[in-house]
Amino acid sequence: RNTTTINNNGGGVSAAIPGAPLSIVVGAGPPSLVPQWERLAQVVTVLQLEHPSDWAIYSTDSNVLSPEELEQTMSLRVDFQREAIQAICQKIASKEKSQAE
């Protein structure tokens, strides 16, 4: 399975994308870069999924993509069925709503 990992150790961020020629490493820079790299890593992970439903495996309580952004990103994959995208995005939205209550 293709995965993307992000490690945030001591203010530095490293992202390893399997199959990429090298890892992306950002030193202890401005804190505003960390959320951007986390967002990028999640987008890359979504685009590498075999099926939309696989997102349930990677989804955590600390998702930086909203269900709407997740749907928009998955929609870039022409091989993903619209119904499958909507189903997983609704599941994620319901999960987030129940956690907020």
N, CA and C atoms as a LAMMPS dump frame, in Angstrom:
ITEM: TIMESTEP
0
ITEM: NUMBER OF ATOMS
303
ITEM: BOX BOUNDS ff ff ff
-5.0000000000000000e+02 5.0000000000000000e+02
-5.0000000000000000e+02 5.0000000000000000e+02
-5.0000000000000000e+02 5.0000000000000000e+02
ITEM: ATOMS id mol type element x y z
1 1 1 N 0.811 -1.18 0
2 1 2 C 0 0 0
3 1 3 C 0.861 1.253 0
4 2 1 N 0.466 2.233 -0.766
5 2 2 C 1.185 3.5 -0.778
6 2 3 C 0.791 4.309 0.447
7 3 1 N 1.774 4.831 1.136
8 3 2 C 1.482 5.672 2.287
9 3 3 C 2.396 6.873 2.284
10 4 1 N 1.976 7.871 2.985
11 4 2 C 2.775 9.059 3.184
12 4 3 C 2.905 9.248 4.664
13 5 1 N 4.11 9.472 5.142
14 5 2 C 4.294 9.679 6.564
15 5 3 C 4.874 11.057 6.806
16 6 1 N 4.424 11.649 7.874
17 6 2 C 4.957 12.947 8.277
18 6 3 C 5.43 12.815 9.701
19 7 1 N 6.619 13.275 9.96
20 7 2 C 7.154 13.294 11.308
21 7 3 C 7.442 14.736 11.67
22 8 1 N 6.957 15.145 12.816
23 8 2 C 7.192 16.497 13.293
24 8 3 C 7.973 16.379 14.584
25 9 1 N 9.275 16.36 14.466
26 9 2 C 10.145 16.197 15.622
27 9 3 C 10.935 17.473 15.856
28 10 1 N 10.703 18.092 16.982
29 10 2 C 11.478 19.266 17.332
30 10 3 C 11.307 20.428 16.377
31 11 1 N 10.15 20.583 15.796
32 11 2 C 9.906 21.712 14.915
33 11 3 C 10.248 21.443 13.462
34 12 1 N 10.977 20.369 13.181
35 12 2 C 11.291 20.032 11.804
36 12 3 C 10.259 19.066 11.265
37 13 1 N 10.043 19.099 9.987
38 13 2 C 9.056 18.215 9.376
39 13 3 C 9.731 17.441 8.266
40 14 1 N 9.475 16.143 8.23
41 14 2 C 9.957 15.355 7.102
42 14 3 C 8.796 14.533 6.577
43 15 1 N 8.686 14.472 5.275
44 15 2 C 7.63 13.682 4.65
45 15 3 C 8.285 12.682 3.719
46 16 1 N 7.962 11.43 3.895
47 16 2 C 8.505 10.38 3.032
48 16 3 C 7.379 9.832 2.184
49 17 1 N 7.516 9.918 0.9
50 17 2 C 6.509 9.443 -0.028
51 17 3 C 7.108 8.251 -0.769
52 18 1 N 6.606 7.03 -0.482
53 18 2 C 7.149 5.853 -1.162
54 18 3 C 7.082 6.012 -2.669
55 19 1 N 8.132 5.601 -3.313
56 19 2 C 8.193 5.703 -4.763
57 19 3 C 8.786 7.022 -5.231
58 20 1 N 8.862 8.001 -4.339
59 20 2 C 9.468 9.279 -4.693
60 20 3 C 10.979 9.116 -4.63
61 21 1 N 11.703 9.857 -5.454
62 21 2 C 13.154 9.678 -5.471
63 21 3 C 13.826 10.057 -4.165
64 22 1 N 13.272 10.985 -3.411
65 22 2 C 13.841 11.35 -2.128
66 22 3 C 12.783 11.93 -1.223
67 23 1 N 13.095 11.94 0.043
68 23 2 C 12.164 12.476 1.02
69 23 3 C 12.231 13.995 1.022
70 24 1 N 11.124 14.604 1.398
71 24 2 C 11.052 16.047 1.519
72 24 3 C 11.351 16.383 2.969
73 25 1 N 12.324 17.235 3.202
74 25 2 C 12.677 17.596 4.571
75 25 3 C 12.683 19.103 4.698
76 26 1 N 12.003 19.577 5.724
77 26 2 C 11.974 20.999 6.015
78 26 3 C 12.528 21.159 7.411
79 27 1 N 13.523 21.976 7.555
80 27 2 C 14.13 22.208 8.861
81 27 3 C 13.211 22.99 9.774
82 28 1 N 13.716 23.324 10.929
83 28 2 C 12.925 24.06 11.921
84 28 3 C 12.682 25.473 11.417
85 29 1 N 11.728 25.613 10.549
86 29 2 C 11.389 26.91 9.972
87 29 3 C 10.193 27.5 10.674
88 30 1 N 9.57 28.446 10.03
89 30 2 C 8.391 29.065 10.634
90 30 3 C 7.309 28.025 10.893
91 31 1 N 6.632 28.116 12.029
92 31 2 C 5.595 27.138 12.363
93 31 3 C 4.475 27.075 11.326
94 32 1 N 4.301 28.125 10.536
95 32 2 C 3.213 28.136 9.559
96 32 3 C 3.434 27.126 8.431
97 33 1 N 4.656 26.615 8.267
98 33 2 C 4.916 25.619 7.221
99 33 3 C 4.391 24.243 7.579
100 34 1 N 4.336 23.94 8.862
101 34 2 C 3.921 22.603 9.291
102 34 3 C 2.513 22.264 8.797
103 35 1 N 1.512 23.12 9.022
104 35 2 C 0.17 22.776 8.524
105 35 3 C 0.112 22.627 7.003
106 36 1 N 0.915 23.415 6.288
107 36 2 C 0.916 23.308 4.827
108 36 3 C 1.478 21.96 4.382
109 37 1 N 2.522 21.482 5.042
110 37 2 C 3.103 20.185 4.702
111 37 3 C 2.154 19.056 5.092
112 38 1 N 1.476 19.19 6.231
113 38 2 C 0.502 18.169 6.632
114 38 3 C -0.619 18.089 5.611
115 39 1 N -1.077 19.243 5.156
116 39 2 C -2.144 19.308 4.16
117 39 3 C -1.687 18.656 2.851
118 40 1 N -0.492 18.999 2.416
119 40 2 C 0.061 18.431 1.189
120 40 3 C 0.197 16.917 1.303
121 41 1 N 0.68 16.455 2.439
122 41 2 C 0.847 15.013 2.644
123 41 3 C -0.491 14.289 2.58
124 42 1 N -1.54 14.896 3.153
125 42 2 C -2.856 14.243 3.095
126 42 3 C -3.4 14.23 1.672
127 43 1 N -3.192 15.299 0.932
128 43 2 C -3.648 15.334 -0.458
129 43 3 C -2.937 14.247 -1.262
130 44 1 N -1.632 14.114 -1.069
131 44 2 C -0.856 13.079 -1.776
132 44 3 C -1.378 11.696 -1.405
133 45 1 N -1.631 11.476 -0.118
134 45 2 C -2.151 10.179 0.328
135 45 3 C -3.487 9.876 -0.338
136 46 1 N -4.378 10.855 -0.371
137 46 2 C -5.695 10.672 -0.996
138 46 3 C -5.534 10.31 -2.467
139 47 1 N -4.638 10.995 -3.153
140 47 2 C -4.462 10.743 -4.578
141 47 3 C -3.814 9.393 -4.863
142 48 1 N -3.166 8.8 -3.866
143 48 2 C -2.529 7.494 -4.048
144 48 3 C -3.435 6.327 -3.655
145 49 1 N -4.613 6.587 -3.13
146 49 2 C -5.509 5.519 -2.706
147 49 3 C -5.944 4.657 -3.893
148 50 1 N -6.172 3.386 -3.616
149 50 2 C -6.695 2.493 -4.657
150 50 3 C -8.202 2.67 -4.809
151 51 1 N -8.884 2.914 -3.684
152 51 2 C -10.34 3.105 -3.673
153 51 3 C -10.663 4.222 -2.684
154 52 1 N -11.717 4.998 -2.913
155 52 2 C -12.089 6.049 -1.965
156 52 3 C -12.286 5.523 -0.546
157 53 1 N -12.838 4.326 -0.416
158 53 2 C -13.106 3.773 0.915
159 53 3 C -11.822 3.502 1.703
160 54 1 N -10.681 3.429 1.028
161 54 2 C -9.406 3.216 1.716
162 54 3 C -9.043 4.375 2.629
163 55 1 N -9.664 5.53 2.423
164 55 2 C -9.37 6.684 3.274
165 55 3 C -9.718 6.388 4.728
166 56 1 N -10.672 5.515 4.964
167 56 2 C -11.05 5.158 6.335
168 56 3 C -9.862 4.572 7.099
169 57 1 N -8.941 3.941 6.407
170 57 2 C -7.746 3.372 7.033
171 57 3 C -6.81 4.485 7.5
172 58 1 N -6.694 5.537 6.701
173 58 2 C -5.745 6.613 6.977
174 58 3 C -6.345 7.744 7.8
175 59 1 N -7.649 7.831 7.799
176 59 2 C -8.332 8.918 8.487
177 59 3 C -8.075 8.86 9.991
178 60 1 N -7.769 10.018 10.561
179 60 2 C -7.527 10.117 12.002
180 60 3 C -8.324 11.289 12.557
181 61 1 N -8.229 11.454 13.855
182 61 2 C -8.901 12.586 14.485
183 61 3 C -8.238 13.906 14.126
184 62 1 N -7.043 13.851 13.588
185 62 2 C -6.313 15.078 13.262
186 62 3 C -6.245 15.343 11.758
187 63 1 N -7.281 14.96 11.028
188 63 2 C -7.321 15.248 9.597
189 63 3 C -7.286 16.756 9.391
190 64 1 N -6.498 17.189 8.434
191 64 2 C -6.47 18.616 8.131
192 64 3 C -7.372 18.953 6.946
193 65 1 N -7.768 17.939 6.204
194 65 2 C -8.697 18.167 5.099
195 65 3 C -10.129 18.03 5.601
196 66 1 N -10.947 19.002 5.276
197 66 2 C -12.366 18.913 5.622
198 66 3 C -13.021 17.894 4.691
199 67 1 N -14.207 17.416 5.037
200 67 2 C -14.897 16.489 4.13
201 67 3 C -15.105 17.074 2.729
202 68 1 N -15.34 18.381 2.654
203 68 2 C -15.522 19.031 1.355
204 68 3 C -14.214 19.028 0.556
205 69 1 N -13.094 19.315 1.245
206 69 2 C -11.798 19.299 0.577
207 69 3 C -11.413 17.875 0.18
208 70 1 N -11.766 16.929 1.021
209 70 2 C -11.509 15.524 0.712
210 70 3 C -12.267 15.121 -0.551
211 71 1 N -13.532 15.509 -0.622
212 71 2 C -14.341 15.192 -1.806
213 71 3 C -13.762 15.845 -3.057
214 72 1 N -13.354 17.098 -2.922
215 72 2 C -12.774 17.813 -4.059
216 72 3 C -11.482 17.129 -4.53
217 73 1 N -10.644 16.717 -3.586
218 73 2 C -9.392 16.054 -3.934
219 73 3 C -9.651 14.698 -4.58
220 74 1 N -10.557 13.915 -4.008
221 74 2 C -10.874 12.6 -4.583
222 74 3 C -11.471 12.733 -5.978
223 75 1 N -12.181 13.816 -6.205
224 75 2 C -12.807 14.038 -7.51
225 75 3 C -11.771 14.237 -8.615
226 76 1 N -10.538 14.526 -8.243
227 76 2 C -9.478 14.658 -9.24
228 76 3 C -9.135 13.308 -9.863
229 77 1 N -9.464 12.238 -9.156
230 77 2 C -9.221 10.888 -9.67
231 77 3 C -10.406 10.487 -10.533
232 78 1 N -10.208 10.433 -11.822
233 78 2 C -11.303 10.118 -12.741
234 78 3 C -11.764 8.668 -12.62
235 79 1 N -10.932 7.805 -12.008
236 79 2 C -11.307 6.406 -11.857
237 79 3 C -12.121 6.148 -10.583
238 80 1 N -12.301 7.16 -9.754
239 80 2 C -13.13 7.004 -8.549
240 80 3 C -14.582 7.317 -8.895
241 81 1 N -15.478 6.428 -8.503
242 81 2 C -16.902 6.652 -8.756
243 81 3 C -17.435 7.73 -7.814
244 82 1 N -18.26 8.59 -8.354
245 82 2 C -18.832 9.715 -7.597
246 82 3 C -19.552 9.225 -6.34
247 83 1 N -20.31 8.143 -6.448
248 83 2 C -21.066 7.614 -5.316
249 83 3 C -20.131 7.143 -4.197
250 84 1 N -19.022 6.516 -4.571
251 84 2 C -18.06 6.028 -3.584
252 84 3 C -17.389 7.194 -2.861
253 85 1 N -17.093 8.251 -3.598
254 85 2 C -16.501 9.453 -2.996
255 85 3 C -17.476 10.069 -2.004
256 86 1 N -18.715 10.233 -2.431
257 86 2 C -19.719 10.84 -1.556
258 86 3 C -19.951 9.999 -0.307
259 87 1 N -19.943 8.692 -0.448
260 87 2 C -20.184 7.81 0.701
261 87 3 C -19.101 7.976 1.763
262 88 1 N -17.832 7.959 1.363
263 88 2 C -16.758 8.084 2.356
264 88 3 C -16.726 9.499 2.941
265 89 1 N -17.014 10.5 2.137
266 89 2 C -17.017 11.877 2.649
267 89 3 C -18.163 12.096 3.639
268 90 1 N -19.303 11.499 3.387
269 90 2 C -20.416 11.585 4.337
270 90 3 C -20.075 10.862 5.628
271 91 1 N -19.402 9.745 5.518
272 91 2 C -18.988 8.986 6.698
273 91 3 C -18.023 9.818 7.551
274 92 1 N -17.062 10.467 6.915
275 92 2 C -16.096 11.302 7.621
276 92 3 C -16.797 12.497 8.255
277 93 1 N -17.714 13.126 7.527
278 93 2 C -18.444 14.28 8.055
279 93 3 C -19.279 13.883 9.271
280 94 1 N -19.921 12.723 9.21
281 94 2 C -20.724 12.24 10.342
282 94 3 C -19.845 11.966 11.552
283 95 1 N -18.682 11.389 11.308
284 95 2 C -17.741 11.09 12.381
285 95 3 C -17.276 12.388 13.054
286 96 1 N -16.939 13.391 12.252
287 96 2 C -16.491 14.674 12.795
288 96 3 C -17.608 15.353 13.576
289 97 1 N -18.83 15.256 13.06
290 97 2 C -19.967 15.879 13.741
291 97 3 C -20.222 15.223 15.092
292 98 1 N -20.156 13.899 15.146
293 98 2 C -20.394 13.193 16.417
294 98 3 C -19.281 13.468 17.426
295 99 1 N -18.068 13.687 16.962
296 99 2 C -16.962 14.002 17.872
297 99 3 C -17.075 15.423 18.41
298 100 1 N -17.681 16.303 17.641
299 100 2 C -17.835 17.703 18.069
300 100 3 C -18.924 17.845 19.133
301 101 1 N -19.838 16.902 19.175
302 101 2 C -20.956 17.002 20.131
303 101 3 C -20.586 16.529 21.507
